[in-house]
Amino acid sequence: MSEPAIDRQRLSINQIVKSQLDVAADLIGLDESMRLLLRMPFRSVSVEVPVRMDDGRLEVFRGYRIQHNGARGPTKGGVRYHPEADEEEVLGLATTMTWKTALLDIPFGGAKGGIQVDARALSQRELEGVTRQFTRRIALLLGPYRDIPAPDMNTNQQVMAWMLDEYSAKYGYTPAAVTGKPIALGGSLGREEATARGALFIMRDYSRDTGVPLKGGRVVIQGFGNVGAHLGLFLYEEGAKVIAVSDAEGGLHNKNGLDMPALFQHAYKEHKSVWDFDGGDHITNEELLDMPCEWLIPAALGSVITKEKHAKTLDCKVIVEAANSPTTPIADKELEARGIQVLPDFLVNAGGVVVSYFEWTQNLQQEPWTLEQVNRSLRNKMTQAYDIVRHMAEERGVPWRTAALAIALERVAEAEALRGGR
Ligand code: NAD
């Protein structure tokens, strides 16, 4: 089997994803021509995003939309606003979307978008300007049967509403062109918390099968945005003890468990930092990752667990990768040697794209689902994926990530081969 690529503190998401691909491709004996095809994106577009700032200056940001593979359906993937969202990062994330949609067996390919901008420094008017300009420049690539954006880091329902408005101004009202929209514009019930709910289903199944406790189990979460905050709340309701959480400002620790409903209200609803919450001791993000616990949940950035940092020192039973690519390939090896289970990102955090798929079908059929129907269908999808990954990992004696990727690769390669044309 190929050795993973070199590990360093800021290994790019694309380097991580590429190195993982080779390991899984070896497992299923994927031929070289298919590997070549899947390493490169189908289409990669870079655009200027000029915006008149509140002080009258013109700023020009760089934006990307990368469609990695569409053999199984229209490409699908979020849009991220972050200073580090460069072409390399967006490509890695687009590739991950191809594996995620294939593993969950939903009829989409993989794409991702990004704008290199510090969204927190923008006013609401500037944020709208950035979104509208970006959408105008990539609109010709989009469409319900072509490529469908959704929210990701620092983008939300409002950003999706502006994207839909721009797209519809050009092509006519098309709710299925964007997912993660507000309910009033055709969004789905349960979409906002879907990624966290999907991760909860995976954790429940894993807890049932291995005995790692959810009830009374200690949980540590890095990142307290859409995914981290909802998952923290769900786990608290499940009887778990969330002993530490953090955001970009820093972290908070309480060995008896943090008051999650109050913290959710403070940090998620009122947009304040967890750092300012009264109810725990201050810790750094670095200290947080090494905190003894059963479940460690990175839910912020990529490459936070590396060979040099945390792989040797973190002290949990399971890493639940809610974020995309939080663990580098060499850190993965170290964790495997230490007997620490890693539940991979494109299984754990797939709930968002699954409910995006439900939203798309509701829009196409013009028939809204009930919340109960959404959550039941989400549970079925997550559990099916969990079962096949677990089965493959046990049967072939490989880490869950390799098993999950091998399943996804086989499905994408089969669709590619059937469509032919080369
Ligand atoms: P978000 O923008 O809502 O929240 C991100 C959180 O991470 C914030 O609390 C922020 O303060 C924190 N953060 C940022 N930099 C940090 C740092 N250096 N250290 C610690 N915390 C930091 O984003 P989100 O939607 O919750 O996404 C989080 C992760 O989950 C991302 O990796 C994203 O790609 C992944 N993901 C999200 C979804 C979704 O539906 N939202 C779906 C799949 C995967």
Residues whose N, C-alpha, C, O or C-beta is under 5 A from the ligand:
A	BS01	NAD	P151 D152 M153 N154 T195 Q222 G223 F224 G225 N226 V227 G228 S246 D247 A248 N285 A299 A300 L301 A322 A323 N324 N349 G352
